[in-house]
């Protein structure tokens, strides 16, 4: 059985409406919450608290909680996976039962690249981190003095998007080498209220599209006491939300009909919905003839309901 596919798949939990939007307008570029590379070289075991995805908590080898809370970053991207259709069932349970497949030739043409899976505390992880301690020489766009519950004030310097430079920075002024935006841990421990499971990210075989001159958002740690930390993080979240509204939007990632290899809906009953959309958007002949490219795209519509019956015998 092949371990890769000739296609790259994008799965979505957004249902039929999101799939229709992708077919109509291309892929939107959204901010994805990722682990900061600093955490790859920490001696503790990384764990994501699913109740509060904006914070990450480290645990000591004996399972006790570390006294510090560490950094996440948000990167603008669109993600794909390089998995065969025979592996799609488990992936769809996590990421949604609607998907579109596109050729790898299209992916390469658009600069989409596989992520680098990095093992914790490896020589590779340490080398990456050593390259990421630089800060920009540009002047901060905005400076805030945040009042804390203790009566103190914390200075926060923030850097806005600057289209005049090739330098990739986050809103705190830290510089990111391009390759650092494609890092992913081999796996992580995910803590739910009732269970703790290990997520093996290597199985996803992720590829990323990241736009030119991406603007990175950073959730930084603070060792101050709980209420000061919560106030600071709430201020930062509000700033980042308004910042995303102010900054220029990234253009959608487009594709043509002949780039499509699969259009997957959840149920057979939804296939006519996609068919009607494609006919409305792409049919141009007044004599009811269908363009060969459109006919090929229509032939690639399939449902997970059918895949489960034909491939998984469910």
N, C-alpha and C positions, 0 to 999 in steps of 0.2 A: 504493500500500500504506500502510495506517495505521501511524503511528509509535508510537501508544499503544494501549492496550486499554481496554475497558469494565470489565475486571477487574484486580485486583491479585493477583499470584502469590507464594506462598511456596514455595521449593524446599528440599528437604532431602536430605542424603546418608545420613540415618539408616535408609533402607530402609523396607520395608512396616510394620515395627513402629512406627517414629516417626510415619509417616502415620496409622496406626491410633490412636496416642496423641493426635494432634492432633484427629482426628475425635471421639474420646471425651471429651477433657478441655480442648480449646482449645490455644492457643499458650503454651508456657512462655516466661518472660522470662529470657534468658541474657545474660551479660556478653560484649560484643563488643569486641575489641581494635581501637582506632581511632588515627589519627594526631592528635597534639595540635595545636591551631591555631597554636602557636608556630612549628611547622615550615613553615607556609604562607608565612611572611615571611622565612625564612632565604634567603641568597643562593645556597646550594648546592643541588644536585639531590638530592631525596629518593630513598632507595632502601631497600627492605625486604629484610632478610636472612632468607630463608625457613628457614634452619637454626636460627635463634634468634628466634622471633617476638616475644619480650619486649624485644628491643633494636632500635633503628633506627640506622642508620649513614648519615651524610651524606658525600657525595663532592664534591670540588672539580671545577671545570669540566674540568680535565685528566685526570680519572678517579682521582686519588689520594684516599686515604681522609682525611677530616677528623679532627682529633685528638679531637673531642668526640662523645659518643653522647647522643642526645636523648630526648625524652619521648614515651611513648605513654599513652593513657588507655583505661580499660575502662568502657563505658557499658552499663547494663542496657537491653535493647531486644529487639524482634522486627522482622525486616526483610521487606520485600516489594519486588517490582519491577513496574513499569508497562510491560510489553512485550507485543506481540501474540504469539499462539501460534506464528505463523510464525517468530519469532525465538527460540523456546524451545530449539532444539537446542543451540546454542552455550552458552546459559546453563546448561542441564542438565549439560553436560560439566564445568562448573566447580563447580556447586552441588548436583548430584544429580538423578537421574531420577525423583524422586517430588515431587509438588507438589499444592497446593490453590489454587484461584482463588476469590476472593470479590469481591463488588460494591464499587464505589467509594463507594456510598452508605453501606455498612457501615463502610468505612474512615474516611470523614469523620465519621460519628457517633461513632466511637471515638477521634477526635483524632489519627489517623495522618496524617503530613505528608510531602511530598517533601523530600529533602535539598537543601541548597544546594551546588552544585558551585562550588568556588572555585579560580581560577587562582593559581599561586604568584607571590608578590610583587606581586599586583594591589592597586589601591587598596582594594578590598573586603576582601582578606585583611589588609591593614595596619590597616584600621578595626576589624575583628573583634578583632585582637590587642590594640589599644590599650584595648579595653573589658574585657580579661581579666587585668589585673594586680592585681586587688584580692584581699585575703585577709580571712577572717572575723575578727570581733572576739570570737568565742566562745573559751572556754578549751579547750585541747587535752584530749581524753579520756584520752590516754596519752602518756607521755614516756619514751623509751628512750635509753640511752647505749650505742651499739653499739661493742664493742671491735674494732679493726681490726688487721690483721697488723703494721702499723707500730708498734703499741703505743699509738697515739692512740685516742680515743673520739669518735664522731660522734653528736651529739644529734639525735634524730628525734622530732618532735612529730606525733602522729597524732590525727585527729578522727573519731569514730564517727558513725553515723547518728543524726540527731536529728529525730524526728517532730513536734516542737513548733515548727518553723520552716519557712517557705517558701523559705529560702535554699538554693540548690543548691551544695554544696561537694564537693570530693574529700577523700580521707583525709589530705591534707596541708594542708587548710584554704583552698585556693584557691577563689574564687567563680566559678561558671559562669553566664553569662546563658543563658536557655533556648535561644536560637537557636544557641548555640555547640555544642549537642549534636546539631545537624542538619547540621553542616559535613562536607563530603567533598571531597578533592582531585579535580581534573579527571582525574588519572591518576597513575601512579607506575611507576618502574622496579623490576621484581621480579627479583632475582638468584637463580638456581638454581645448583647446583654446575657444570652444564654450559652453561647458557644464561642470557641476560639478555633479558627481554622487557618491553614496555611494556603495562601494564594500563590500558585506557581506561574509567574508572568511569562516565563519562557514559552509555555504552551500556546500563548496568544500570538507569538511571532508578529509583533506589532511593527507597522510602518507609519511614519508621520509626515504630514505636509505642514510645514511651518512657513508662514509668509516672510518676505524680505523685511529686514529691519524690525523684527518683532519687539514689542514692548512688554517686558516681563513685570509681573506683580509678585511681591514678596511678603510673606508673613514671617516677621522676625520674632525671635524669642526675646523674652525679658525675664530676668531672674527676680524681679520685684514681687511683692506679696500679691496674693490672689486678686483682690479687688482692683489694685492699681493695674495689674496685668490685663484684667478683663476690660477696664476702661480704655486702656491703650489700644487693645486689639479691636475694640468696637470703633474707636476713632479711625483706626487704619482701614477697617473694612468699609466704613462709610466713605472715606476718602477714595478708596480704590473703586468703589461702585460709581461715584460721580466722575472719577477720572476716566473710566471706561466709556462713559457717556460723552465726555469732552473730546477724547482722542479720536483720530480718524478711524473709520471702520475699514476693516480689511475686505478686499474684493472676494466674492465667492469663487470657489475652485470649480471651474467649468469642465464639461466633457461633452463629447459628441455621441450620437446614437451608435456609431460603429465602435465606440470604446466600451460599450456595455457588453458584459458576458452573462450576467444573471440579474433578474429583478425578482426579489423574493418577498412575498406577502405571507401573512400568517395562515390564512384560510383560503380554500378554493373560491369561496363566495366573493372574495375581494379582487380576484383577477380581472373581472370586467371593469372595475373602477380604474385600475391602472391602464387597461386597454383604451378606455374612453379618453383618459388624459393624453395618452400618446397620440391618438388619432386627432384630437382637438389641437394639440400643439404642433404636430409635425405634418399632418396631411395637407398637401397644397394643391393636388390635382383636382380639377372640377369634374372630371369624368369618372370619379370614384376609383381610379387606379391608385394603388398604394406603392409608394417609393420602396425599392428593395431594401434600403437601410432600415426603414421603418418596419417593414415586414420581418426582418431579422430580429430587431429589438423586441417586437411583439412575441416572437417565438421563444424568447428567453425568459418570459414571465412564468414563474412557478411558485407553489406555496409550500410552506413548511409542513402543512398537513399532508401533501403529496410526498414530500421528501421522507417524512417519518414512515409512511406506508411502504414506499418503494426501496428505501435504503436501510432504514432501521427496523422495519417490520413491526412497527408499533400498532 
